[in-house]
Structures are given as structure tokens and as C-alpha cells.
Amino acid sequence: MVEDDLGDWSLGRLLSTAARHVERDWNAYLSGRGLTHAGLLALHTLVDGPRSQRQLAAASQVEEQTMARVVERLVRTGHVTRERDPADRRRLQVRLTEDGRAAYTAITAGGVADDLVTGPLADPDAFRAELVRLVRAARRGG
């Protein structure tokens, strides 16, 4: 493919392609830290305190079965623990460990997620504003 061909692409195709490239780089960055994007979403939710897997799934907008696998991986990597809920011994709570909190803080404070996008942009603030408008319009249904 010749790079000049990109000028003929629709905006939707360009946006989708750019998103896939950013997602690939973001996933590689997270993987190097023992995390996935879904795992990072779970850590984000747990910063405010322990949650059940059901609550984590709802907050991350994934199925409970998917969150069970995410939590299992986070337990193996030492980012979270699962403990019995003192108020209801039948239920397990997922709790952020100090390692999990440190990993979350390092990733979010570093600005890497933004840097992956803004590096090549001429006007990152204008791009962000347009993306916000696009996402809001899409949420409203057009």
C-alpha cells in the first residue's frame, strides 16, 4: 500500500485503523506490566475500595464470566486478592493489593495512554475536543 492512498480513505476507516494501531501499542505496554486493558479497568474500579466480581463486571461493562477470568489473572499477578465479604460470607470481594495500586498509579500517572496518540498530532487539544464531540454524538445515537 502506498502511503498517499490514505488520503482517499473515509474518515471512519482512518479512525478505525488509527484506533487499532493505538490499541495494539497500548496492549503491548500493559502486557509488559502484567496487565490487560480489562485488568486496568478493574484496577481503576478497585481504587475506591473492594468490589464483588459482579460489581466489577458492571463497572467495566463486561460479562461476569469475562470478569472472572480477568480477576483470576489479576490474582495470579498479585494485583488483587479475593476475600470473603465480612457482611456476607457467601460473597467474595476483590481487593486491590499494594502492588496493584502501585501498578495502576504508575500507568495512569505516566500519561502513556495519551502519549501513544498525541505524539504525532499537530494539535492534540483540538483532536481531543473533536473526539469528545464524536463520542458524545455517538452515545446519543448520531
Residue pairs with C-beta under 8 A, 6 or more apart in sequence:
6 14
9 17
22 116
22 117
23 37
25 116
26 37
26 112
26 113
26 116
27 36
27 37
29 112
29 116
30 36
30 37
30 39
30 40
30 107
33 103
33 106
33 107
34 77
34 79
34 103
35 43
35 77
35 79
35 103
35 107
36 70
36 73
38 60
38 62
38 66
38 67
38 70
39 70
39 73
39 74
39 79
40 104
40 107
41 59
41 60
42 56
42 60
42 67
42 70
42 71
42 74
42 80
42 94
43 74
43 79
43 80
43 96
43 100
43 101
43 103
43 104
44 104
44 108
45 51
45 55
45 56
45 59
45 60
46 56
46 80
46 94
46 95
46 96
46 100
47 96
47 101
47 104
50 83
50 93
50 94
50 95
50 96
51 59
51 93
51 94
52 85
52 91
52 92
52 93
52 94
53 64
53 67
53 68
53 71
53 92
53 94
54 64
54 67
56 67
56 70
56 71
56 94
57 63
57 64
57 66
57 67
60 67
60 70
62 70
71 80
71 82
71 94
74 80
74 94
74 100
75 81
75 82
78 97
78 99
78 100
79 96
79 97
79 99
79 100
79 103
80 94
80 95
80 96
80 97
80 100
81 94
81 95
81 97
82 92
82 93
82 94
82 95
83 92
83 93
83 95
84 91
84 92
84 93
85 91
85 92
85 93
96 104
107 113
114 124
117 124
117 127
118 124
118 127
121 127
